[in-house]
Amino acid sequence: MAIDPVCGMEVDPKTAKISKYYKGKMYYFCAPSCKAKFEEDPEKYLEGGPVGME
């Protein structure tokens, strides 16, 4: 299982419909809103880990 870098939810890479390739790694998301937040500031989520939904 992969971890959504925005909210921390477990996501199955085999069935995930939402993903983003960033800096040589594939990230998987539970919802379009998490992907959108990640795209706004990827480093925020990669450095500090999931921060949950605000």
N, CA, C and O atoms as CSV, one atom per row, in Angstrom:
chain,resi,resn,atom,element,x,y,z
A,1,MET,N,N,0.845,-1.196,0.000
A,1,MET,CA,C,0.000,0.000,0.000
A,1,MET,C,C,0.883,1.250,0.000
A,1,MET,O,O,1.963,1.282,0.589
A,2,ALA,N,N,0.382,2.259,-0.676
A,2,ALA,CA,C,1.045,3.559,-0.693
A,2,ALA,C,C,0.292,4.480,0.269
A,2,ALA,O,O,-0.849,4.207,0.641
A,3,ILE,N,N,0.929,5.542,0.653
A,3,ILE,CA,C,0.308,6.524,1.542
A,3,ILE,C,C,0.090,7.823,0.768
A,3,ILE,O,O,1.016,8.366,0.165
A,4,ASP,N,N,-1.141,8.307,0.797
A,4,ASP,CA,C,-1.447,9.611,0.190
A,4,ASP,C,C,-0.618,10.644,0.954
A,4,ASP,O,O,-0.790,10.785,2.165
A,5,PRO,N,N,0.286,11.375,0.271
A,5,PRO,CA,C,1.161,12.303,0.981
A,5,PRO,C,C,0.448,13.510,1.583
A,5,PRO,O,O,1.033,14.233,2.390
A,6,VAL,N,N,-0.795,13.733,1.204
A,6,VAL,CA,C,-1.530,14.885,1.722
A,6,VAL,C,C,-2.306,14.527,2.985
A,6,VAL,O,O,-2.177,15.207,4.003
A,7,CYS,N,N,-3.110,13.466,2.930
A,7,CYS,CA,C,-3.981,13.147,4.066
A,7,CYS,C,C,-3.526,11.937,4.877
A,7,CYS,O,O,-4.023,11.706,5.979
A,8,GLY,N,N,-2.579,11.162,4.336
A,8,GLY,CA,C,-2.070,10.009,5.066
A,8,GLY,C,C,-2.871,8.738,4.885
A,8,GLY,O,O,-2.550,7.718,5.494
A,9,MET,N,N,-3.905,8.776,4.063
A,9,MET,CA,C,-4.735,7.593,3.835
A,9,MET,C,C,-3.973,6.556,3.015
A,9,MET,O,O,-3.186,6.909,2.137
A,10,GLU,N,N,-4.211,5.266,3.306
A,10,GLU,CA,C,-3.609,4.206,2.513
A,10,GLU,C,C,-4.307,4.112,1.164
A,10,GLU,O,O,-5.533,4.170,1.081
A,11,VAL,N,N,-3.505,3.965,0.101
A,11,VAL,CA,C,-4.024,3.873,-1.258
A,11,VAL,C,C,-3.348,2.679,-1.929
A,11,VAL,O,O,-2.129,2.530,-1.853
A,12,ASP,N,N,-4.129,1.840,-2.577
A,12,ASP,CA,C,-3.580,0.692,-3.283
A,12,ASP,C,C,-3.103,1.142,-4.663
A,12,ASP,O,O,-3.923,1.531,-5.495
A,13,PRO,N,N,-1.799,1.097,-4.923
A,13,PRO,CA,C,-1.285,1.536,-6.221
A,13,PRO,C,C,-1.864,0.748,-7.399
A,13,PRO,O,O,-1.932,1.265,-8.514
A,14,LYS,N,N,-2.271,-0.472,-7.163
A,14,LYS,CA,C,-2.821,-1.308,-8.236
A,14,LYS,C,C,-4.189,-0.825,-8.703
A,14,LYS,O,O,-4.561,-1.036,-9.857
A,15,THR,N,N,-4.935,-0.181,-7.816
A,15,THR,CA,C,-6.290,0.251,-8.162
A,15,THR,C,C,-6.469,1.774,-8.113
A,15,THR,O,O,-7.540,2.279,-8.447
A,16,ALA,N,N,-5.441,2.496,-7.706
A,16,ALA,CA,C,-5.543,3.954,-7.597
A,16,ALA,C,C,-5.801,4.583,-8.959
A,16,ALA,O,O,-5.144,4.249,-9.945
A,17,LYS,N,N,-6.754,5.486,-9.001
A,17,LYS,CA,C,-7.090,6.180,-10.246
A,17,LYS,C,C,-6.414,7.542,-10.334
A,17,LYS,O,O,-6.385,8.163,-11.396
A,18,ILE,N,N,-5.868,8.003,-9.204
A,18,ILE,CA,C,-5.274,9.338,-9.167
A,18,ILE,C,C,-3.816,9.222,-8.733
A,18,ILE,O,O,-3.519,8.726,-7.646
A,19,SER,N,N,-2.919,9.679,-9.585
A,19,SER,CA,C,-1.499,9.610,-9.269
A,19,SER,C,C,-0.766,10.779,-9.916
A,19,SER,O,O,-1.302,11.477,-10.777
A,20,LYS,N,N,0.458,10.970,-9.483
A,20,LYS,CA,C,1.292,12.055,-10.008
A,20,LYS,C,C,2.740,11.615,-9.912
A,20,LYS,O,O,3.195,11.162,-8.862
A,21,TYR,N,N,3.460,11.752,-11.015
A,21,TYR,CA,C,4.888,11.471,-11.037
A,21,TYR,C,C,5.604,12.764,-10.693
A,21,TYR,O,O,5.405,13.782,-11.356
A,22,TYR,N,N,6.440,12.731,-9.654
A,22,TYR,CA,C,7.125,13.947,-9.205
A,22,TYR,C,C,8.525,13.590,-8.738
A,22,TYR,O,O,8.697,12.725,-7.879
A,23,LYS,N,N,9.510,14.240,-9.293
A,23,LYS,CA,C,10.919,14.059,-8.920
A,23,LYS,C,C,11.316,12.579,-8.881
A,23,LYS,O,O,11.940,12.119,-7.924
A,24,GLY,N,N,10.950,11.852,-9.920
A,24,GLY,CA,C,11.382,10.465,-10.043
A,24,GLY,C,C,10.599,9.448,-9.252
A,24,GLY,O,O,10.999,8.287,-9.178
A,25,LYS,N,N,9.485,9.855,-8.653
A,25,LYS,CA,C,8.684,8.929,-7.853
A,25,LYS,C,C,7.199,9.121,-8.157
A,25,LYS,O,O,6.744,10.237,-8.408
A,26,MET,N,N,6.462,8.030,-8.129
A,26,MET,CA,C,5.018,8.092,-8.330
A,26,MET,C,C,4.329,8.214,-6.976
A,26,MET,O,O,4.632,7.472,-6.043
A,27,TYR,N,N,3.410,9.149,-6.885
A,27,TYR,CA,C,2.620,9.360,-5.679
A,27,TYR,C,C,1.166,9.058,-6.011
A,27,TYR,O,O,0.694,9.360,-7.107
A,28,TYR,N,N,0.465,8.465,-5.062
A,28,TYR,CA,C,-0.923,8.068,-5.254
A,28,TYR,C,C,-1.806,8.828,-4.283
A,28,TYR,O,O,-1.414,9.105,-3.150
A,29,PHE,N,N,-3.024,9.166,-4.751
A,29,PHE,CA,C,-3.929,9.996,-3.961
A,29,PHE,C,C,-5.291,9.346,-3.838
A,29,PHE,O,O,-5.725,8.620,-4.732
A,30,CYS,N,N,-5.965,9.609,-2.726
A,30,CYS,CA,C,-7.286,9.030,-2.481
A,30,CYS,C,C,-8.389,9.821,-3.185
A,30,CYS,O,O,-9.466,9.286,-3.449
A,31,ALA,N,N,-8.121,11.092,-3.490
A,31,ALA,CA,C,-9.157,11.955,-4.080
A,31,ALA,C,C,-8.509,13.064,-4.901
A,31,ALA,O,O,-7.352,13.417,-4.675
A,32,PRO,N,N,-9.258,13.611,-5.853
A,32,PRO,CA,C,-8.723,14.728,-6.657
A,32,PRO,C,C,-8.299,15.924,-5.808
A,32,PRO,O,O,-7.352,16.628,-6.157
A,33,SER,N,N,-8.991,16.154,-4.702
A,33,SER,CA,C,-8.641,17.302,-3.857
A,33,SER,C,C,-7.255,17.138,-3.235
A,33,SER,O,O,-6.531,18.121,-3.072
A,34,CYS,N,N,-6.882,15.914,-2.889
A,34,CYS,CA,C,-5.544,15.675,-2.331
A,34,CYS,C,C,-4.480,15.907,-3.399
A,34,CYS,O,O,-3.438,16.500,-3.118
A,35,LYS,N,N,-4.732,15.447,-4.609
A,35,LYS,CA,C,-3.777,15.670,-5.694
A,35,LYS,C,C,-3.628,17.172,-5.961
A,35,LYS,O,O,-2.514,17.652,-6.171
A,36,ALA,N,N,-4.722,17.904,-5.956
A,36,ALA,CA,C,-4.676,19.346,-6.201
A,36,ALA,C,C,-3.849,20.053,-5.135
A,36,ALA,O,O,-3.049,20.933,-5.453
A,37,LYS,N,N,-4.035,19.675,-3.873
A,37,LYS,CA,C,-3.256,20.287,-2.788
A,37,LYS,C,C,-1.777,19.973,-2.954
A,37,LYS,O,O,-0.928,20.841,-2.753
A,38,PHE,N,N,-1.465,18.730,-3.322
A,38,PHE,CA,C,-0.080,18.326,-3.538
A,38,PHE,C,C,0.542,19.153,-4.663
A,38,PHE,O,O,1.675,19.618,-4.535
A,39,GLU,N,N,-0.179,19.337,-5.747
A,39,GLU,CA,C,0.344,20.083,-6.889
A,39,GLU,C,C,0.588,21.558,-6.569
A,39,GLU,O,O,1.447,22.187,-7.187
A,40,GLU,N,N,-0.149,22.112,-5.619
A,40,GLU,CA,C,0.052,23.504,-5.215
A,40,GLU,C,C,1.403,23.707,-4.537
A,40,GLU,O,O,2.066,24.722,-4.750
A,41,ASP,N,N,1.812,22.724,-3.709
A,41,ASP,CA,C,3.066,22.851,-2.958
A,41,ASP,C,C,3.572,21.465,-2.572
A,41,ASP,O,O,3.464,21.077,-1.409
A,42,PRO,N,N,4.125,20.708,-3.527
A,42,PRO,CA,C,4.560,19.335,-3.242
A,42,PRO,C,C,5.557,19.228,-2.090
A,42,PRO,O,O,5.467,18.311,-1.274
A,43,GLU,N,N,6.491,20.148,-2.022
A,43,GLU,CA,C,7.527,20.053,-0.989
A,43,GLU,C,C,6.957,20.155,0.423
A,43,GLU,O,O,7.514,19.580,1.358
A,44,LYS,N,N,5.868,20.871,0.583
A,44,LYS,CA,C,5.209,20.984,1.895
A,44,LYS,C,C,4.843,19.604,2.418
A,44,LYS,O,O,5.021,19.311,3.600
A,45,TYR,N,N,4.326,18.750,1.523
A,45,TYR,CA,C,3.870,17.424,1.932
A,45,TYR,C,C,4.996,16.406,1.970
A,45,TYR,O,O,4.921,15.442,2.732
A,46,LEU,N,N,6.029,16.592,1.173
A,46,LEU,CA,C,7.128,15.646,1.153
A,46,LEU,C,C,8.069,15.869,2.327
A,46,LEU,O,O,8.625,14.907,2.858
A,47,GLU,N,N,8.257,17.106,2.737
A,47,GLU,CA,C,9.160,17.412,3.857
A,47,GLU,C,C,8.506,17.138,5.203
A,47,GLU,O,O,9.134,16.572,6.098
A,48,GLY,N,N,7.261,17.534,5.346
A,48,GLY,CA,C,6.612,17.436,6.646
A,48,GLY,C,C,5.713,16.224,6.811
A,48,GLY,O,O,5.222,15.965,7.909
A,49,GLY,N,N,5.493,15.481,5.742
A,49,GLY,CA,C,4.584,14.349,5.804
A,49,GLY,C,C,3.145,14.808,5.711
A,49,GLY,O,O,2.873,16.006,5.621
A,50,PRO,N,N,2.231,13.869,5.732
A,50,PRO,CA,C,0.807,14.213,5.614
A,50,PRO,C,C,0.377,15.194,6.696
A,50,PRO,O,O,0.766,15.067,7.857
A,51,VAL,N,N,-0.427,16.168,6.302
A,51,VAL,CA,C,-0.909,17.149,7.264
A,51,VAL,C,C,-2.420,17.044,7.462
A,51,VAL,O,O,-2.997,17.784,8.259
A,52,GLY,N,N,-3.044,16.148,6.754
A,52,GLY,CA,C,-4.497,15.983,6.884
A,52,GLY,C,C,-5.250,17.011,6.072
A,52,GLY,O,O,-4.668,17.932,5.498
A,53,MET,N,N,-6.519,16.837,6.037
A,53,MET,CA,C,-7.361,17.743,5.268
A,53,MET,C,C,-7.713,18.944,6.119
A,53,MET,O,O,-8.169,18.810,7.255
A,54,GLU,N,N,-7.495,20.119,5.554
A,54,GLU,CA,C,-7.818,21.331,6.293
A,54,GLU,C,C,-9.196,21.809,5.953
A,54,GLU,O,O,-9.645,22.826,6.482
